[in-house]
Amino acid sequence: MAYHNSVEEKQFIKLLEKTPLEESERASLVERIQTSGLTEEIIESVRTSLANAVAAEKIDPARLNQFNVELARIIQRWRLSSQLNHGRRR
């Protein structure tokens, strides 16, 4: 059965497509989200990849801060929504 992505997961994918990550890494992350949903592991890997992009000077720190703010907002909404949905399933 196919996995249905939530609104927050779709927003995360859109934000991920704007990041300066390697194309192969970005494609694999999007595929993992589309097949099995967003997980804490994926979130952490995106955060470390963005931090590494700053270290490699692929992105300036101001742009990283903008990504982090948007990322935090989407993640917070995703966590709240997943907790609410989990409570309904019981």
C-alpha positions, 0 to 999 in steps of 0.5 A: 500500500502506498504511503500518503504524505501529509501537508507538512511532509510535502512542505518539507519536500518543497523546502528540501528542493531549494537547499544547496545539497547534492542532487543525488542526496536530495533525490534519495531523501525525497524518495525516502520521504515519499515512500515511508514518510518523514522521520527524525533520522531524515530531519537530522541528516538534512540538518547535518548536511546543511551545516556541512554545506556551510563548512564547505562554503556552498551556502552562506550562514544567513541563508542557512539561518533562513532554511533553519527557521523554515525547517523548524516551523515545518518540523514543529507542525509535523510533530504536532500533527503526527502526535494528534493523528497517533492519538486518533488511531487508538 
